[in-house]
Amino acid sequence: MNRPIYIISLLICIATGYLMAENTTKPNLMPWPRSVTLTGNNYTITKDFSFALKGPASQRLNDYSARFLRRLAGRTGLFLVQKYVSPDSVIANPVLTATYDSIAPLSISMNESYTLSVKASGIQLHAVSDIGIMRGLETLLQLFTAVNKEFIFTGAEISDFPRFTWRGLMIDCSRHFMPVSVLKRNIDGMAAVKLNVFHWHLTDDQGFRVECKSFPALHEKGSDGNYFTHEQVREVIAYANARGIRVVPEFDIPGHTTSWVVSFPEFASAPGPYQIERKWGVFNPTLNPVNEDLYVFFDKFFAEMRELFNDAYIHIGGDENNGKQWNNNQQIKDFITANNLKDNHGLQTWFSKRIQQLLVKHNFIMMGWDEILHPDLPKNIVVHSWRGMKYLENAAKQGYMTVLSNGYYIDLCYHASTHYLVDPAPDSLNLSPAEQKNILGGEATMWAELITPETIDSRIWPRTAAIAERFWSAKEIRDVNDMYKRLLPVSLRLEELGLLHYANRDMMMRRVTNGQPTDALSLLVGILEPIKGYTRHHEKQSFITISPYTRLADICAPESDFGREFAYTVEKYLSGNLQAAAELPRMLAAFEEIPDILALQAEQAPMLNEILPAADNMKALAKLLHQFMHDKKAPAEAKDIIEKARKPVAETTPAILESMEKLLNLTR
């Protein structure tokens, strides 16, 4: 057998072995339910599995239940006798009986609670609403496993309800356009982990992404031809709503509005003309709040959007207005003085109030990023905190509903554990019980500067499943190690929904190697991570909308499973585990051969050239580890080797450096 392939197989066995061996009795539920009692009274699945609904007619639940059956058939390979589910079907002695009392309106107050009982004799699922049944069906699918050559549902008694009512994922479709197919598969992923709000970021400096029949120049001039038609918007909304997920659109104003003023320069605070922005950052174009024609325009615009979007809430952005155009516009400065608005923030609040009045007229509730917070605004708006916990606390204390995204910026490529330990309502907040109720929940935010339809899944999943648990489960569920043990199998299950967070990585590696074997590159990719935060924007390359997002940092996952398992093995070794002493050098052994393999392949695949220094660094680290395990002490050059490896190569760094420093007892 080819040695790199053998090593890769060995490492996969090691990694999955650790994850599974210590987690054989606990089911891989995520989010973890409110109350779980494992009974051992498992139900064995056969082709005769049957499903009956008992409750008022709900087409969305009928369809959801049919998809449940298809997913179950796909996992088992069984040709299930039952094909569809509806309350009208007469099924004698069904295996699964789902009873519910009502059809829930899709709203912030919808009831998502359920109880689930799995026994060898059958399964009972009950909920107040059809949405609760959907949430319970996802839990039941997570109880699916194989034991003694049979597929089963693990015997359990579960009572469950969400901690927060607002559990969202924001996808930015402005900076890089995301087709409907991308949105649909990620909405399916959201439903699987019980998220319930799809926040659809539709406009920004780089693109106006929704058809506007009232002002067609908006999408014709501001989108490069990439926008969602009315029919596509309705298709996405229907798809999400059928899965118990609300759709909240965002139209960012008064800043981040370059794509608006491309077609309507008269609404900007400085003369045009304007072009769609190709770069990333905060830019000057800002709407002119003093122009009364702007509010006539928005009256018609929001009237059209009200016909299109069916949720009560609409997001107006309101963030990152740098004020430069306002500061240089004498008319605006005179208006601020004449109306005693004090400063630009006062003017933005005045603007927000005018917009809010229009939204009320069209039956919308306003939501905006935390820059909109001002005591003059009505209390029924939602303040979306992105700059820090203090903004969430201030909003809640002043009586505003608030949602947290600070700490859940998944585009920054931080580890799942980092996001998992951020709580939307931590005990450290100085809030009364009544004020705490103003915290509706949180949203993971997938900003799209550095992602494309090819890479977005790998940036959202599986880490967002851990964030979903933070939003749904009890505050006390915070064991990071336990979260990771459940996260891997949950991540693998997400693939059945069409998510490509694993598959696209292989496709991208084949492109980089120009069709040559990817074994060596795969091993290297598995141990590297993209540099964190916004540091990629400050590297040698200057990224714009049309840059190539097909390079090493784009292929690597935000979090290396290999790196985490290496850290786990180091901890075992330091605690005296003799097996780990043998495993550690094997884990890095193959990296001594990778530079030669990749260098040879680079002759036919020039994209590999920028990757070769990363392979050289890993070879040096592998030799360093081998020498340490032999001599039981760090060689003199150890710190230099690690520091060299820490310098980004193709915007990546090895995920094992901290563990290596700990192993070698090096201090920085």
C-alpha positions in Angstrom: 0.0 0.0 0.0 1.2 3.5 -0.8 2.6 4.8 2.5 0.9 8.3 2.5 -2.5 6.6 1.9 -1.7 4.2 4.7 -0.8 7.0 7.1 -3.9 8.9 6.2 -6.1 5.9 6.9 -4.3 5.3 10.1 -4.8 8.9 11.3 -8.5 8.7 10.4 -8.8 5.6 12.5 -7.0 7.2 15.3 -9.1 10.3 15.2 -12.5 8.6 14.9 -11.5 6.0 17.3 -10.9 8.5 20.1 -14.2 10.3 19.3 -16.3 7.2 19.2 -14.6 5.0 21.8 -15.3 7.5 24.6 -18.8 8.3 23.4 -20.4 4.8 22.9 -23.3 5.2 25.4 -24.3 8.8 24.7 -26.2 9.6 21.6 -25.0 12.2 19.2 -27.7 14.8 19.8 -27.1 18.4 18.9 -28.6 20.6 20.2 -28.7 18.6 23.4 -32.4 18.4 24.6 -33.6 19.9 27.8 -34.2 16.5 29.4 -32.9 13.1 28.2 -33.3 9.8 29.9 -31.7 6.8 28.1 -33.6 3.6 28.7 -31.8 1.0 26.7 -35.3 0.1 25.3 -34.3 0.5 21.7 -36.5 0.3 18.6 -35.2 -1.9 15.8 -35.9 -0.5 12.3 -37.3 -2.6 9.5 -38.9 -2.0 6.1 -42.3 -2.0 7.9 -41.5 1.2 9.8 -44.7 3.2 9.7 -45.6 6.8 10.6 -49.0 8.4 11.5 -49.8 12.0 12.1 -52.7 13.0 14.4 -53.6 16.7 14.3 -55.0 19.4 12.1 -54.1 19.2 8.4 -50.6 20.7 7.8 -49.2 20.4 4.4 -45.7 21.5 5.6 -45.7 18.8 8.2 -46.9 16.2 5.7 -44.0 17.1 3.4 -41.5 17.2 6.3 -42.6 13.8 7.4 -42.2 12.4 3.9 -38.7 13.8 3.8 -38.1 12.1 7.2 -39.0 8.8 5.7 -36.7 9.4 2.7 -33.8 10.2 4.9 -34.5 7.1 7.0 -34.6 5.0 3.9 -31.4 6.6 2.6 -29.5 5.7 5.8 -30.7 2.1 6.1 -31.0 1.1 2.4 -34.4 -0.3 3.3 -37.3 -0.1 0.8 -39.8 1.3 3.3 -43.3 0.2 2.7 -44.7 3.6 3.6 -44.0 6.3 1.1 -46.0 9.4 2.4 -47.5 10.7 5.6 -50.7 12.7 6.2 -53.3 12.9 8.9 -55.8 11.4 6.4 -53.8 8.2 6.1 -55.3 5.3 8.1 -52.4 3.2 9.4 -53.0 0.3 11.8 -50.6 0.1 14.7 -48.1 2.7 13.4 -44.5 2.5 14.8 -44.3 6.3 15.1 -47.3 8.3 16.1 -46.9 12.1 16.1 -49.7 14.0 17.7 -50.0 17.8 17.8 -52.6 20.3 18.7 -52.3 23.2 16.3 -50.6 24.7 13.2 -48.1 27.3 14.4 -47.9 30.7 12.8 -44.3 31.4 11.7 -43.5 34.0 14.3 -41.1 34.9 17.0 -43.5 33.3 19.5 -44.1 30.0 17.8 -44.1 27.0 20.1 -41.3 24.5 19.2 -41.5 22.3 22.3 -42.0 18.5 22.0 -41.8 15.3 23.9 -40.4 12.1 22.4 -40.6 8.5 23.7 -38.6 5.8 22.0 -39.4 2.2 23.1 -38.9 -1.2 21.5 -42.7 -1.4 21.1 -43.0 1.9 19.3 -42.3 5.7 19.2 -44.5 8.5 20.5 -43.9 12.1 19.5 -46.1 14.9 20.9 -46.0 18.7 20.4 -48.2 21.7 20.9 -47.6 22.6 17.2 -46.6 21.1 13.9 -43.3 23.0 14.2 -42.6 21.1 17.4 -43.1 17.8 15.6 -40.5 18.9 13.0 -38.0 19.6 15.8 -38.8 16.3 17.4 -38.3 14.4 14.1 -34.8 15.9 13.8 -34.0 14.6 17.3 -35.3 11.2 16.4 -33.1 11.1 13.4 -30.1 11.9 15.6 -31.1 8.9 17.8 -30.5 6.7 14.8 -27.5 4.3 15.1 -26.4 0.7 14.4 -26.0 -1.9 17.1 -25.4 -5.6 16.7 -25.8 -5.5 12.9 -29.1 -3.8 13.1 -30.3 -0.2 12.7 -32.1 1.2 15.7 -33.5 4.3 17.3 -31.9 4.6 20.8 -34.4 4.1 23.5 -35.0 7.4 25.3 -37.5 9.6 27.0 -37.0 13.3 25.9 -38.7 16.5 26.8 -37.4 19.5 25.0 -37.9 23.2 24.2 -35.6 26.0 23.1 -33.9 28.4 25.4 -34.1 31.3 22.9 -36.8 32.2 20.4 -34.4 33.8 17.8 -31.8 31.3 16.6 -30.5 32.5 13.3 -27.9 32.2 10.5 -27.1 35.2 8.4 -25.8 34.6 4.9 -24.3 37.5 3.0 -25.4 37.3 -0.7 -24.2 40.8 -1.6 -20.4 40.6 -1.5 -20.4 37.2 -3.2 -23.7 36.1 -4.8 -25.0 32.8 -3.5 -27.4 30.9 -5.8 -30.8 29.5 -4.6 -29.3 26.0 -4.5 -26.7 27.1 -2.0 -29.3 28.7 0.2 -31.6 25.7 0.1 -29.1 23.2 1.2 -28.0 25.4 4.0 -31.6 26.0 5.1 -31.9 22.2 5.3 -28.8 22.2 7.5 -30.4 24.9 9.7 -33.5 22.8 10.2 -31.4 19.8 11.1 -29.9 21.6 14.1 -33.1 23.5 15.0 -32.2 27.0 13.8 -35.3 29.1 13.0 -34.3 32.4 11.4 -32.6 32.8 8.0 -31.3 36.4 7.9 -30.8 37.2 4.2 -28.3 40.0 3.7 -29.3 41.3 0.3 -27.6 44.6 -0.3 -24.1 46.1 0.4 -21.5 48.1 -1.5 -20.7 45.1 -3.7 -24.2 44.3 -4.9 -27.9 44.9 -4.9 -29.2 41.3 -5.0 -33.0 41.4 -5.2 -35.2 42.3 -8.1 -37.1 45.6 -7.6 -39.9 46.2 -10.0 -40.6 49.7 -8.7 -37.1 50.8 -9.4 -35.5 48.2 -11.7 -32.3 50.2 -12.1 -31.4 49.0 -8.6 -30.9 45.4 -9.6 -30.1 46.1 -13.3 -27.1 48.4 -12.5 -26.2 47.3 -9.0 -25.9 43.5 -9.3 -23.6 42.6 -12.3 -26.7 40.5 -13.3 -26.6 38.4 -10.2 -29.8 38.9 -8.2 -32.8 37.1 -7.0 -36.0 37.5 -9.0 -39.3 37.8 -7.2 -40.0 34.2 -8.1 -36.7 33.0 -6.6 -37.3 35.0 -3.4 -40.7 33.5 -2.9 -39.2 30.0 -3.7 -36.5 30.5 -0.9 -39.1 31.8 1.6 -41.5 28.9 0.9 -38.6 26.4 1.2 -37.5 27.9 4.6 -41.1 28.3 5.9 -41.8 24.6 5.1 -39.0 23.8 7.5 -40.2 26.0 10.3 -37.7 28.8 9.4 -38.5 32.4 9.1 -36.8 34.6 6.5 -35.7 38.1 7.6 -34.3 40.3 4.7 -31.7 42.9 5.3 -31.4 46.1 3.2 -28.4 47.9 4.6 -28.9 51.7 4.9 -27.8 54.5 5.2 -24.1 53.3 4.8 -22.9 50.4 2.8 -25.0 51.8 0.0 -22.7 52.0 -3.0 -24.9 49.5 -5.0 -27.9 51.7 -4.3 -26.4 55.0 -5.5 -25.0 53.4 -8.7 -28.5 53.9 -10.1 -29.7 56.7 -7.9 -26.7 59.0 -7.3 -29.1 61.8 -6.4 -29.8 60.0 -3.1 -26.1 60.0 -2.0 -24.6 62.6 0.3 -22.0 63.5 -2.3 -22.1 63.9 -6.1 -21.7 60.8 -8.3 -21.2 59.0 -10.5 -20.7 55.7 -8.6 -19.7 52.2 -9.5 -20.2 48.9 -7.8 -17.5 48.4 -5.2 -15.0 45.7 -6.0 -12.9 45.9 -2.8 -13.6 45.0 0.8 -13.9 47.4 3.7 -15.9 50.4 4.8 -16.6 53.0 2.1 -17.8 56.5 1.9 -21.1 56.4 -0.1 -24.0 57.2 2.3 -27.6 58.1 1.7 -28.6 61.7 2.3 -31.2 61.8 5.1 -32.0 65.5 4.3 -33.3 64.7 0.9 -37.1 64.3 1.3 -37.4 62.5 -2.0 -35.5 59.6 -0.4 -38.5 58.8 1.8 -40.9 58.8 -1.1 -38.5 56.4 -2.8 -38.4 54.1 0.3 -42.1 54.3 0.8 -42.5 52.6 -2.6 -39.6 50.3 -2.1 -40.8 48.9 1.2 -44.4 48.6 -0.1 -42.9 46.2 -2.8 -40.8 44.3 -0.3 -43.8 43.9 2.0 -45.5 42.1 -0.9 -42.5 39.9 -1.3 -41.4 39.0 2.2 -43.8 37.5 4.7 -42.0 37.9 8.0 -42.9 40.6 10.6 -39.2 41.8 10.8 -37.0 43.6 8.3 -33.3 44.5 9.0 -32.1 47.9 7.9 -28.4 47.4 8.7 -27.4 50.8 10.0 -23.8 49.9 10.6 -20.4 51.4 9.8 -21.5 54.8 8.5 -18.1 56.4 8.5 -19.7 59.9 8.3 -17.2 61.3 5.7 -19.8 62.3 3.2 -22.0 63.8 5.9 -19.1 65.8 7.3 -18.3 67.3 3.9 -21.9 68.2 3.0 -22.8 71.7 4.1 -26.6 71.1 3.8 -26.3 68.1 6.1 -24.2 70.0 8.6 -26.7 72.9 8.6 -29.6 70.4 9.1 -27.8 68.8 12.1 -27.4 72.3 13.7 -30.9 73.5 12.9 -32.6 70.4 14.4 -30.3 70.2 17.4 -29.1 66.7 16.5 -25.6 67.3 17.9 -23.7 64.9 15.7 -23.9 62.3 13.0 -25.2 59.7 15.4 -28.1 62.0 16.1 -28.7 62.4 12.4 -28.6 58.7 11.9 -31.2 58.3 14.7 -33.4 60.9 13.0 -33.0 58.9 9.7 -33.8 55.6 11.5 -37.0 57.1 13.0 -38.2 58.2 9.6 -37.5 54.8 8.1 -39.1 53.1 11.1 -42.3 55.1 10.5 -42.4 53.9 6.9 -41.8 50.3 8.0 -44.7 50.6 10.5 -46.9 51.8 7.7 -46.0 48.7 5.8 -46.4 46.4 8.8 -42.7 45.7 9.3 -40.9 45.7 12.6 -37.5 47.3 12.3 -34.2 45.5 13.2 -30.7 47.0 12.8 -27.1 46.6 13.9 -26.2 48.1 17.3 -25.2 51.5 15.8 -28.9 52.3 15.6 -29.3 52.1 19.4 -30.7 55.4 20.7 -33.3 56.1 23.4 -35.4 58.2 21.0 -36.3 55.1 19.0 -39.5 53.2 19.8 -39.0 50.1 22.1 -40.4 47.5 19.7 -37.4 47.5 17.4 -34.7 44.9 17.6 -31.1 45.9 18.2 -28.6 43.4 16.7 -25.4 43.4 18.7 -22.2 42.8 16.6 -19.7 45.0 18.3 -19.7 43.5 21.8 -21.7 42.3 24.8 -21.9 45.8 26.2 -24.1 46.9 23.3 -26.5 44.0 23.9 -26.6 44.8 27.6 -27.2 48.5 27.0 -30.1 47.7 24.6 -31.7 45.2 26.9 -31.4 47.5 29.9 -33.1 50.3 27.9 -36.0 48.0 27.1 -35.1 47.0 23.5 -35.3 43.5 22.2 -31.9 42.4 21.2 -30.0 39.6 19.3 -26.4 38.8 19.7 -23.9 38.1 16.9 -20.7 39.2 18.5 -18.8 36.0 19.1 -20.6 34.1 16.3 -18.8 35.6 13.3 -18.1 32.3 11.5 -16.3 34.0 8.6 -13.4 34.7 11.0 -12.5 30.9 11.0 -12.3 30.6 14.8 -12.7 27.1 16.4 -16.1 25.8 17.3 -15.1 25.9 21.0 -14.6 29.7 20.7 -18.1 30.3 19.5 -19.6 27.6 21.8 -18.5 29.3 25.0 -20.1 32.6 24.0 -23.5 32.9 25.7 -26.2 35.3 24.5 -27.2 35.9 28.1 -24.2 35.2 30.4 -24.5 35.6 34.1 -22.1 38.5 34.0 -24.7 40.8 32.5 -26.1 43.4 34.9 -29.7 42.8 34.0 -32.8 42.2 36.0 -35.0 39.2 35.2 -37.3 41.4 33.2 -34.4 42.9 31.2 -33.0 39.5 30.5 -36.2 38.6 28.7 -35.3 41.3 26.1 -32.5 39.0 24.8 -34.2 37.1 22.0 -31.2 34.9 21.1 -28.4 35.0 18.6 -27.3 34.6 15.0 -24.2 33.1 13.4 -23.0 35.5 10.7 -21.6 34.3 7.4 -20.1 37.4 5.8 -19.0 36.7 2.2 -15.8 38.6 1.5 -13.7 35.5 1.4 -16.2 32.9 0.5 -17.9 31.6 -2.7 -20.7 29.1 -3.4 -17.9 26.5 -3.6 -16.5 27.2 -0.1 -19.5 28.6 1.9 -20.6 25.2 3.3 -17.2 24.5 4.8 -17.3 27.9 6.5 -20.8 27.3 8.0 -20.6 23.7 8.9 -20.1 21.9 11.2 -19.2 24.8 13.6 -22.7 26.4 13.3 -24.2 23.2 14.7 -22.3 23.9 17.9 -23.6 27.5 17.9 -27.1 26.2 17.3 -26.7 24.2 20.5 -25.8 27.3 22.4 -29.0 29.0 21.2 -31.3 26.0 21.9 -29.9 24.1 24.9 -29.8 24.9 28.6 -27.1 27.4 29.7 -25.4 24.6 31.7 -24.6 22.6 28.6 -21.0 23.8 28.1 -18.7 20.8 28.1 -16.4 21.5 25.1 -15.0 18.0 24.9 -18.4 16.5 24.9 -19.5 18.9 22.2 -16.7 17.9 19.9 -17.4 14.2 20.4 -20.9 14.8 19.2 -20.0 17.3 16.5 -18.2 14.9 14.1 -21.0 12.4 13.6 -23.5 15.3 13.4 -21.3 16.8 10.7 -21.3 13.6 8.7 -25.0 13.3 8.9 -25.4 16.8 7.5 -24.0 15.5 4.2 -27.2 13.6 3.5 -28.9 17.0 3.1 -26.6 17.9 0.2 -24.2 20.0 2.2 -20.7 20.0 0.6 -18.4 21.0 3.5 -16.4 17.8 2.9 -17.0 17.0 -0.7 -16.0 20.3 -2.2 -12.6 20.1 -0.4 -11.7 17.0 -2.4 -12.9 18.7 -5.6 -10.7 21.8 -5.0 -7.7 19.6 -4.2 -8.0 17.8 -7.5 -8.0 21.1 -9.2 -4.9 22.3 -7.4 -3.0 19.1 -8.2 -4.2 19.3 -11.8 -5.7 15.8 -11.7 -2.8 14.1 -10.0 -3.3 12.1 -6.8 -4.3 14.2 -3.8 -3.1 11.9 -1.0 -0.2 14.1 0.1 -2.0 17.4 -0.3 -5.0 16.0 1.6 -2.8 15.2 4.6 -1.2 18.7 4.5 -4.6 20.3 4.1 -5.9 18.3 7.1 -3.3 19.8 9.5 -3.4 23.4 8.3 -5.9 26.1 9.1 -6.6 29.5 7.5 -5.2 32.4 9.5 -7.8 33.8 11.8 -9.8 37.0 12.0 -9.4 39.5 9.3 -5.7 38.9 8.9 -6.1 37.4 5.4 -7.0 40.9 4.2 -3.7 42.2 5.4 -1.5 39.6 3.7 0.4 40.3 0.5 -2.6 39.7 -1.8 -5.2 42.4 -2.1 -8.5 40.6 -2.3 -11.4 41.9 -4.3 -14.7 40.5 -5.5 -13.2 38.7 -8.5 -10.1 37.3 -6.8 -9.4 33.6 -6.9 -10.8 31.9 -3.8 -9.5 28.5 -4.8 -6.2 28.4 -2.9 -4.8 26.6 0.1 -6.5 28.8 2.7 -9.8 28.3 0.9 -9.5 24.6 0.9 -8.5 24.2 4.5 -11.3 23.8 7.1 -11.5 26.6 9.7 -10.7 24.0 12.3 -8.5 21.0 11.9 -9.8 17.8 13.3 -6.3 16.4 13.1 -4.9 19.3 15.1 -7.5 18.7 17.8 -6.7 15.0 17.9 -3.0 15.7 18.1 -3.6 18.0 21.0 -5.6 15.2 22.7 -2.7 12.7 22.2 -0.2 15.2 23.6 -2.4 15.5 26.7 -2.5 11.7 27.0 1.3 11.5 26.6 1.9 14.2 29.3 -0.3 12.3 31.7 1.9 9.2 31.3 -0.1 7.2 28.7 2.4 4.8 27.1 0.2 4.2 24.0 0.3 7.9 23.2 4.1 7.8 23.3 4.0 5.4 20.4 1.2 7.3 18.6 2.7 10.7 18.6 5.6 10.1 16.2 3.4 8.0 13.9 0.9 10.9 13.6 3.5 13.1 11.9 5.7 10.5 10.2 4.2 10.9 6.7 4.9 14.6 6.7 8.6 13.9 6.2 7.8 12.6 2.7 5.2 15.1 1.6 7.6 17.9 0.4 9.2 15.6 -2.2 5.8 14.3 -3.4 4.3 17.8 -3.8 7.5 19.2 -5.4 7.3 16.5 -8.0 3.6 17.1 -8.6 4.2 20.9 -8.9 5.9 20.3 -12.2 2.5 19.6 -13.6 0.5 21.7 -11.1 2.1 25.1 -10.5 -0.6 26.1 -8.0 1.3 23.8 -5.6 4.3 26.0 -5.6 3.0 28.4 -3.0 2.2 25.4 -0.8 5.6 23.9 -0.7 7.0 26.0 2.2 4.1 24.8 4.3 5.1 21.2 3.5 8.7 22.0 4.4 7.6 23.4 7.7 5.7 20.2 8.5 8.6 18.1 7.6 10.8 20.1 10.1 8.1 19.7 12.8 7.9 15.9 12.1 11.6 15.6 12.5 11.5 17.7 15.6 8.9 15.5 17.2 10.8 12.4 16.3 14.0 13.7 17.8 12.2 14.8 21.0 10.5 11.4 21.5 13.9 9.8 21.1 16.0 12.1 23.3 13.1 13.1 25.7 14.2 16.7 25.5 13.7 19.6 23.1 16.7 20.3 20.7 18.2 23.7 20.8 16.6 24.7 17.5 13.1 23.7 18.5 11.8 27.2 19.2 13.1 28.5 15.9 11.5 25.7 14.0 8.1 26.4 15.6 8.4 30.1 15.1 9.2 29.6 11.4 6.1 27.4 11.0 4.0 30.0 12.7 4.6 32.5 9.9 1.7 32.1 7.5 2.3 30.3 4.3 -0.4 30.9 1.6 -2.4 32.4 4.5 -2.4 29.2 6.6 -0.6 27.9 9.7 -0.3 24.4 11.2 -2.9 23.5 13.7 -0.4 21.7 16.0 1.9 24.5 17.1 0.5 25.2 20.6 0.4 21.4 21.3 4.0 21.1 20.1 5.1 23.9 22.4 3.3 22.3 25.3 4.9 18.9 24.5 8.4 20.4 24.3 7.7 22.6 27.4 8.5 25.8 25.4 7.3 29.2 26.5 6.7 32.1 24.2 
